[in-house]
Amino acid sequence: MITSIIEKIMGNVPDYATDIERQFLIRQEMKKLGHDKINLLKNQVNEYLIFMRKIQASDIEIGGSTAQGYIWYRVYGKKQPRTELGQFSLDATNVLCQSILSDKQWERLIDWRATDFSHVIQNNGAMLRWRSTIYFDMGHLALNMRAIADKIFPFNALGFKPAIAKHLSLGHEKQGLILITGITGSGKSTTMDSIIDANNQSFAGHIVIIGDPIEQIHLSKKCIVRHRELGRDVLSFKDGAIQALRQDPDIIVVGEMRDPETIMTCLEITDTGHKVFSTLHTSTAVETIDRIIAECPAIEQERIRNRLADVLKVVVSQKLVPTREDKLTMAKEVLLVDSSVKAAIRNNNTHEIYQMISERGHLGMTTMEQDLVRLYRNRIISKESVYDYANNKKRVHELMLSE
């Protein structure tokens, strides 16, 4: 049935049409179909997503010029095609990719050649969600969808020392900037959602989450939780953060500090006495501090450095590392901004911070290298993984020799 629908669509798309023109013509032909046939196409994609949950995959890839027509999944860090699901033509995957797009999402895709959105399906009474991005790849459409866990990871399982957990808690500290950092796919969202949920369960307040897209939906428990999605509820992270100040918040979650305007806005709203959580694509605590300052205009950097020293409370930089059982576990670097760290930031001596972290385990701090060695000592990861995932190879070698 799916094959005949795709053939009907493509039968009216001339071979000479390529790139964006071809996508327009496919969209035009799909508009002529009834809702029932569009839903059949969409349900085909949803079947691949349900299969994704079954095999415990984190990501799915559909379409694109070099996917060889297969559906690809990432399972415990390894991305591979599942040939048993069949092989599709590029036009077939173009149709499947378009089938899950609303008209608004389609417009954003054409304007920007890529668009992010959340995808939701109901399955056996459960609401399953994916963070999705669709984009052009050599004139064809490619789709990545990342599974959003239907259960929030328990906060206690994150392994934060009590001194750090206190600073993440609204009950202990009402203001300050907390950053969760790491490369794409390092579990930042899982950690952030766990921290939000811990606050939601423990303290009466108001949490405003600004996301692109919104991933986990947090039901209001002790807190009332608002979710604002870029492009749907708000135009930008900066706008969402500024608007949140007029919404009587206790915690503001800014999905990503991705540009100078958002960075400066986050510092300013924290300075007004709010607790702000955000993320950055950086690998270490020191790199995070340096990146924030470097992203801002040179004329503003001294002011930003002083303001950051005042408001920054905790930086968690994390990675997902393969275990001995071929699963994944989190390794993390944790910085608590005490008076010495504040002075190092103000005086542009951030190179001193790594040593401060390594010497202050009693405060809950740990370097990535120390945490990797801990995981190795507990027989969770291999010796090879310790070296592969360390940021500071020399330092981790010294730690391993002391074992």
C-alpha positions in Angstrom: 0.0 0.0 0.0 2.8 2.4 1.0 4.7 1.6 -2.2 1.6 2.4 -4.4 1.0 5.7 -2.7 4.7 6.7 -3.2 4.5 5.6 -6.8 1.4 7.7 -7.4 3.1 10.8 -5.9 6.3 10.3 -7.9 4.4 9.5 -11.1 3.6 13.2 -11.5 7.0 14.5 -10.6 9.2 14.8 -13.7 12.7 13.4 -13.7 14.3 16.7 -14.7 13.1 18.3 -11.4 15.9 18.3 -8.8 16.8 19.7 -5.4 14.3 22.1 -3.8 12.1 22.2 -6.9 11.7 18.4 -6.6 10.7 18.7 -3.0 8.1 21.4 -3.9 6.6 19.1 -6.5 6.5 16.2 -4.1 4.8 18.4 -1.5 2.3 19.6 -4.2 1.4 16.0 -5.1 1.1 15.0 -1.4 -1.4 17.8 -0.9 -3.7 16.1 -3.4 -3.9 12.9 -1.3 -6.5 12.4 1.3 -5.7 12.4 5.0 -6.1 8.6 5.1 -3.2 8.1 2.7 -1.0 10.7 4.4 -1.6 9.0 7.7 -0.5 5.7 6.2 2.8 7.3 5.2 3.1 8.9 8.7 2.3 5.6 10.4 5.1 3.9 8.4 7.6 6.3 10.0 5.9 5.8 13.4 6.4 2.0 13.0 10.2 2.6 12.6 10.1 4.8 15.8 8.3 2.1 17.8 10.9 -0.4 16.6 13.5 2.0 17.7 12.2 1.8 21.3 12.1 -2.0 21.1 15.8 -2.2 20.2 16.7 0.6 22.7 18.1 2.9 20.0 18.8 6.6 20.9 18.6 7.9 17.3 17.1 7.0 13.9 18.3 8.2 10.5 16.0 8.2 7.4 16.9 9.4 3.9 19.8 11.4 2.5 22.0 11.0 -0.4 24.4 8.4 1.1 22.2 6.4 3.5 21.9 3.7 0.7 18.2 3.7 1.2 18.3 2.0 4.6 17.0 3.0 8.0 19.9 3.6 10.4 19.8 3.3 14.2 22.2 4.2 16.9 22.2 1.6 19.7 24.5 2.2 22.7 26.6 4.6 20.7 27.0 2.6 17.5 25.1 3.7 14.4 24.3 1.0 11.8 21.7 0.3 9.0 18.9 -2.2 9.7 18.8 -4.0 6.3 15.9 -6.2 7.4 13.6 -3.1 7.2 14.1 -2.9 3.5 15.8 -0.5 1.1 14.1 2.6 -0.3 14.7 4.9 -3.2 15.7 8.5 -2.5 12.3 9.7 -3.6 10.6 7.2 -1.2 12.5 8.6 1.7 11.8 12.2 0.5 8.1 11.3 0.7 8.4 9.6 4.1 10.3 12.6 5.5 7.7 15.1 4.3 4.8 13.0 5.6 5.5 13.9 9.2 5.9 17.7 8.6 3.2 20.2 9.3 2.7 23.1 6.9 4.5 25.4 9.4 7.5 23.0 9.7 7.6 22.7 5.9 7.8 26.4 5.6 10.7 26.6 8.0 12.5 23.8 6.2 12.3 25.7 2.9 13.3 29.0 4.5 16.3 27.6 6.4 17.0 24.3 4.6 16.6 22.7 8.0 14.1 22.7 10.9 13.9 21.3 14.4 10.7 20.0 15.8 9.2 17.6 18.4 7.3 14.5 17.2 4.8 12.8 19.4 2.9 9.5 19.0 0.5 7.6 21.2 1.4 3.9 21.7 -0.6 1.6 24.0 -1.8 4.6 26.1 1.7 6.1 26.4 2.8 9.3 24.9 6.2 8.9 23.2 8.3 11.9 22.1 11.2 12.5 19.8 13.5 15.5 19.2 13.7 15.8 15.4 15.6 17.6 12.8 15.1 17.4 9.0 17.5 19.0 6.6 18.7 19.0 3.0 21.5 16.6 1.9 22.6 17.0 -1.7 19.1 18.1 -2.7 17.3 15.3 -0.8 15.8 15.2 2.6 17.4 13.6 5.6 15.8 13.1 9.0 17.3 12.5 12.4 15.1 11.7 15.4 16.3 11.3 18.9 14.2 9.4 21.4 13.2 11.3 24.5 13.0 9.0 27.5 9.5 8.3 28.7 10.8 8.1 32.2 13.0 10.8 33.8 16.3 9.5 35.0 16.4 9.6 38.9 18.4 12.5 40.2 20.1 10.3 42.9 21.5 8.1 40.2 23.5 11.0 38.6 26.1 10.6 41.4 26.4 14.2 42.5 28.0 14.8 45.9 25.7 16.4 48.5 27.6 19.8 48.3 26.9 20.0 44.5 23.3 18.7 44.9 22.6 21.5 47.3 23.6 24.2 44.7 21.4 22.6 42.1 18.4 22.8 44.5 16.0 25.7 44.6 15.5 25.0 48.3 19.2 25.7 49.1 19.9 28.5 46.7 17.4 30.7 45.0 19.6 32.3 42.3 22.7 31.5 40.2 23.6 30.1 36.8 24.1 26.3 36.4 25.5 25.0 33.1 25.3 21.4 31.8 27.8 21.0 28.9 29.0 18.4 26.5 29.1 17.5 22.9 25.9 16.5 21.0 24.6 13.2 22.3 26.4 13.4 25.6 23.2 13.2 27.7 22.9 16.9 28.6 19.1 16.8 28.2 18.8 13.7 30.4 20.8 15.4 33.2 18.9 18.7 32.9 15.5 16.9 33.0 16.6 15.0 36.1 17.6 18.2 37.9 14.4 19.9 36.9 12.3 17.0 38.1 14.1 16.9 41.5 13.2 20.6 42.0 9.7 20.0 40.8 9.2 17.2 43.3 10.7 19.1 46.3 9.9 22.8 46.3 6.8 24.9 45.6 7.6 27.3 42.8 7.3 28.1 39.1 9.6 26.7 36.4 9.7 28.1 32.9 11.4 25.9 30.2 12.4 27.4 26.9 13.4 24.7 24.3 14.2 24.2 20.7 12.3 21.9 20.6 10.7 21.1 23.9 11.7 17.5 24.7 10.5 16.1 28.1 7.1 17.3 29.2 7.2 17.9 33.0 3.9 17.5 34.7 3.4 20.1 37.5 4.1 18.5 40.9 5.1 20.9 43.7 6.0 23.4 41.0 3.9 24.7 38.2 5.9 24.0 35.0 5.5 26.0 31.7 6.9 24.8 28.4 7.7 27.3 25.6 8.9 26.0 22.3 10.9 28.1 19.8 8.9 28.9 16.7 5.7 27.8 18.3 5.4 29.7 21.6 8.3 32.1 21.4 10.6 33.5 18.7 14.0 33.0 20.4 15.8 31.9 23.5 16.5 35.6 24.3 12.9 36.6 23.9 11.7 33.7 26.0 14.2 34.5 28.8 13.2 38.2 28.9 9.5 37.4 28.8 10.0 34.9 31.6 10.9 37.7 34.0 7.3 38.9 33.8 5.9 35.4 34.5 6.9 35.2 38.2 9.5 32.4 37.7 11.7 30.7 40.3 13.7 28.7 37.8 14.2 29.6 34.1 15.6 26.9 31.8 17.2 28.2 28.6 17.7 25.2 26.3 21.0 26.4 24.9 23.3 29.4 25.2 24.0 29.4 21.4 24.8 33.0 20.6 26.2 36.2 22.3 22.7 37.7 22.8 21.4 34.6 24.6 24.6 34.4 26.7 24.3 38.0 27.8 20.6 37.7 28.5 21.2 34.6 30.7 23.8 36.5 32.8 21.5 39.5 33.1 18.4 37.5 34.2 20.5 35.5 36.7 21.7 38.9 38.1 18.1 39.9 38.8 17.9 37.1 41.4 16.7 34.0 39.5 18.0 30.5 39.2 18.9 29.8 35.6 19.8 26.5 34.0 21.3 26.2 30.4 23.6 24.1 28.2 26.6 24.7 26.0 28.5 22.5 23.5 31.8 22.4 25.4 33.8 19.6 26.8 35.3 21.0 30.0 34.5 23.5 32.7 37.4 25.8 31.8 36.5 25.7 28.1 32.9 26.6 29.1 34.0 29.7 30.9 36.4 30.7 28.2 33.8 30.1 25.5 31.2 32.3 27.2 33.6 35.2 27.5 35.0 34.8 23.9 31.6 34.7 22.4 30.8 38.2 23.5 32.1 41.4 21.8 35.6 42.3 22.8 34.4 45.6 24.3 32.1 43.7 26.6 34.4 40.9 27.7 35.7 42.5 30.9 32.2 43.2 32.0 31.0 39.7 31.1 34.0 38.2 32.9 33.0 40.0 36.2 29.4 39.2 35.8 30.0 35.6 35.1 32.2 35.3 38.2 29.3 36.8 40.2 26.5 34.5 39.0 28.1 31.2 37.9 27.5 28.5 40.5 28.1 25.0 39.0 29.4 23.7 35.7 28.8 20.0 34.8 30.7 18.8 31.7 29.7 15.3 30.7 30.4 12.4 28.3 28.7 9.1 27.6 31.3 6.4 27.8 30.9 2.7 26.7 30.8 0.2 29.5 32.3 -3.2 29.7 28.8 -4.5 28.9 28.6 -2.5 25.7 26.1 0.0 27.2 26.8 3.7 28.1 27.5 5.4 31.4 28.0 9.1 32.2 31.5 10.5 33.1 31.5 14.0 34.4 33.6 17.0 35.3 32.1 19.1 38.1 33.1 22.6 39.0 31.7 24.4 42.0 32.4 28.1 41.8 33.9 29.1 45.2 35.8 32.3 46.0 39.1 31.0 44.5 37.3 30.1 41.2 35.6 33.5 41.2 39.0 35.3 41.5 40.5 33.2 38.7 37.6 34.1 36.4 37.8 37.8 37.3 41.6 37.9 36.8 41.5 36.0 33.5 43.4 33.1 35.1 41.1 30.4 34.1 44.0 28.1 33.4 44.3 27.7 37.2 40.8 26.3 37.5 41.6 22.7 36.4 44.0 22.3 39.3 41.5 23.7 41.7 38.9 21.2 40.6 41.4 18.3 41.0 42.2 19.3 44.6 38.7 19.9 45.9 37.0 16.6 45.8 35.8 17.2 49.4 33.6 20.0 47.9 32.1 17.6 45.4 34.3 18.7 42.5 36.0 16.2 40.1 37.9 16.5 36.9 36.9 14.3 33.9 40.1 12.4 34.3 39.4 11.6 38.0 35.9 10.5 37.2 37.0 8.2 34.4 39.6 6.6 36.7 36.8 6.2 39.3 34.7 4.3 36.7 37.7 2.2 35.8 38.4 1.4 39.4 34.8 0.3 39.9 35.2 -2.0 36.8 32.5 -0.1 34.9 34.6 1.0 31.9 37.8 -0.4 30.3 41.3 1.0 30.5 41.1 1.9 26.8 38.0 4.0 27.4 39.7 5.9 30.2 42.4 7.1 27.7 40.0 7.5 24.8 37.6 9.8 26.6 40.0 11.8 28.8 40.5 15.5 27.9 43.9 15.6 29.5 45.9 12.6 28.4 49.0 13.4 30.4 47.0 13.9 33.6 44.9 10.7 33.2 48.1 8.7 32.6 49.5 10.0 35.9 46.3 9.0 37.7 46.4 5.6 36.1 50.0 5.0 37.2 49.0 5.8 40.7 46.5 3.0 40.7 
